[in-house]
Amino acid sequence: ARVIDTAFGGRMGRWSMRRSSFREDGQPHQLIVITDLSRALREEERQAWKRLIRVMGHELNNSLAPIRSISSSLDNLLTREPRPDDWEADLHSGLGIIQSRAESLSRFMEAYSRL
């Protein structure tokens, strides 16, 4: 089979062309089968996009969930009166985790943009 990109039957597309030989009543004949691959390729591309979006959504949520949780905890910590003795250490630790997750997310997005 050979795949070609051309206009055929009034439509531009990607086509598969197969040729086979056969005999009928002792006479040799050639049969050419032309198949439109465009629809199948579009579906394959759509599935690839869906997989990519699913992976990106998963990775985004992996970074955003702890950022959301820790920022909420830090907000509660800062509004608490009286604040616990170690509140500054908790604040620095939480901000460090948020920074780390944000950097990880940034590296992930940079890596995907280079694909």
Secondary structure per residue as TSV (DSSP state, phi and psi in degrees):
chain	resnum	aa	ss	phi	psi
A	1	A	-	360.0	145.9
A	2	R	E	-125.4	138.8
A	3	V	E	-107.3	130.9
A	4	I	E	-133.4	149.1
A	5	D	E	-105.2	113.6
A	6	T	E	-163.0	169.3
A	7	A	E	-86.6	129.2
A	8	F	E	-145.5	132.7
A	9	G	T	63.0	29.0
A	10	G	T	82.3	2.9
A	11	R	E	-126.0	134.5
A	12	M	E	-80.0	137.2
A	13	G	E	-176.8	-173.5
A	14	R	E	-106.3	127.9
A	15	W	E	-126.6	145.0
A	16	S	E	-101.9	131.5
A	17	M	E	-120.8	125.4
A	18	R	E	-123.8	141.5
A	19	R	E	-126.4	137.1
A	20	S	E	-140.3	155.4
A	21	S	E	-104.6	146.8
A	22	F	E	-152.3	165.2
A	23	R	E	-118.3	139.6
A	24	E	E	-136.4	126.6
A	25	D	T	52.3	37.8
A	26	G	T	78.5	-3.1
A	27	Q	E	-98.5	133.3
A	28	P	E	-75.2	140.4
A	29	H	E	-136.2	158.0
A	30	Q	E	-114.8	132.9
A	31	L	E	-113.0	125.3
A	32	I	E	-112.8	124.7
A	33	V	E	-111.8	123.9
A	34	I	E	-115.2	125.2
A	35	T	E	-123.0	133.1
A	36	D	E	-77.7	118.1
A	37	L	-	-95.8	-6.9
A	38	S	H	-57.5	-46.1
A	39	R	H	-64.1	-44.8
A	40	A	H	-63.4	-39.7
A	41	L	H	-68.2	-38.7
A	42	R	H	-62.0	-41.7
A	43	E	H	-65.7	-41.1
A	44	E	H	-62.7	-41.9
A	45	E	H	-65.4	-40.6
A	46	R	H	-61.6	-41.9
A	47	Q	H	-65.1	-38.7
A	48	A	H	-64.0	-41.6
A	49	W	H	-63.4	-41.1
A	50	K	H	-62.0	-42.2
A	51	R	H	-63.9	-42.8
A	52	L	H	-62.1	-44.9
A	53	I	H	-64.2	-38.8
A	54	R	H	-63.0	-45.1
A	55	V	H	-63.6	-45.3
A	56	M	H	-64.1	-41.3
A	57	G	H	-61.1	-42.1
A	58	H	H	-62.3	-47.3
A	59	E	H	-65.5	-39.7
A	60	L	H	-61.7	-45.7
A	61	N	H	-65.2	-34.7
A	62	N	H	-60.6	-32.9
A	63	S	H	-89.1	-37.2
A	64	L	H	-75.1	-32.5
A	65	A	H	-59.7	-50.7
A	66	P	H	-67.2	-33.0
A	67	I	H	-62.4	-45.5
A	68	R	H	-63.0	-46.0
A	69	S	H	-65.2	-48.0
A	70	I	H	-68.6	-39.4
A	71	S	H	-64.2	-35.9
A	72	S	H	-65.9	-43.1
A	73	S	H	-63.2	-40.8
A	74	L	H	-67.2	-36.7
A	75	D	H	-61.7	-44.6
A	76	N	H	-63.0	-39.7
A	77	L	H	-60.7	-42.7
A	78	L	H	-74.7	-21.8
A	79	T	H	-93.2	-5.9
A	80	R	-	-76.1	137.1
A	81	E	S	-130.7	127.3
A	82	P	S	-76.7	155.1
A	83	R	-	-74.5	148.5
A	84	P	-	-65.3	160.3
A	85	D	T	-60.5	-35.1
A	86	D	T	-97.3	23.7
A	87	W	H	-61.9	-35.3
A	88	E	H	-66.8	-39.2
A	89	A	H	-64.5	-42.1
A	90	D	H	-63.1	-40.2
A	91	L	H	-62.6	-48.4
A	92	H	H	-62.7	-41.7
A	93	S	H	-63.0	-47.1
A	94	G	H	-62.4	-43.6
A	95	L	H	-64.8	-34.9
A	96	G	H	-63.8	-41.3
A	97	I	H	-65.6	-43.9
A	98	I	H	-59.9	-44.9
A	99	Q	H	-61.7	-44.0
A	100	S	H	-61.7	-44.9
A	101	R	H	-65.6	-39.2
A	102	A	H	-65.6	-40.3
A	103	E	H	-65.4	-41.0
A	104	S	H	-61.2	-44.2
A	105	L	H	-63.0	-40.9
A	106	S	H	-63.8	-42.8
A	107	R	H	-62.9	-41.2
A	108	F	H	-60.1	-47.1
A	109	M	H	-65.9	-38.1
A	110	E	H	-63.3	-42.8
A	111	A	H	-62.3	-43.2
A	112	Y	H	-66.9	-34.1
A	113	S	H	-70.2	-19.1
A	114	R	T	-87.7	-6.3
A	115	L	-	-69.2	360.0
